[in-house]
């Protein structure tokens, strides 16, 4: 197996063939170390196609320990474009992030509309996995949401009503 540095170099190369080869290697033999490094690479200037490839690869991770890595990266970044990509990874993932509801609510409340929109999608996808007390808390918070993000809150409330 190639070492992580070689894999990362191929992914960052912009060469579609090298990227495809690296992605196959990661899918077959990847670990959380490479996942953490891929999260770091997303902070760098990359072609949109490379960002999509990395995001899709990370969204396919099934290891529950990855959730902590991703949430940590999300908490450490203030850059909106990166936050949107990280949130997209969350909502495309099959992992259950419901224990991080408070993090997503904070983003929904505090970040600009485009980032908040991604957070609202995450929260909508979490609704089926929420515990009753989380549902109550979410409903209470969304009832008093600021006007500029009321639309996002209404979509989540609608999803909550479907799940009851």
Secondary structure, DSSP 4 states (H G I P E B T S, - for coil): ---HHHHHHHHHT--HHHHHHHHHHHHHH--HHHHHHHHHHTTS---HHHHHHHHHHHHT---THHHHHHHHHHHH---HHHHHHHHHHHHH-SS--GGGHHHHHHHHHHS-HHHHHHHHHHHHHHGGG--HHHHHHHHHHHHT--GGGHHHHHHHHHHHHHH-
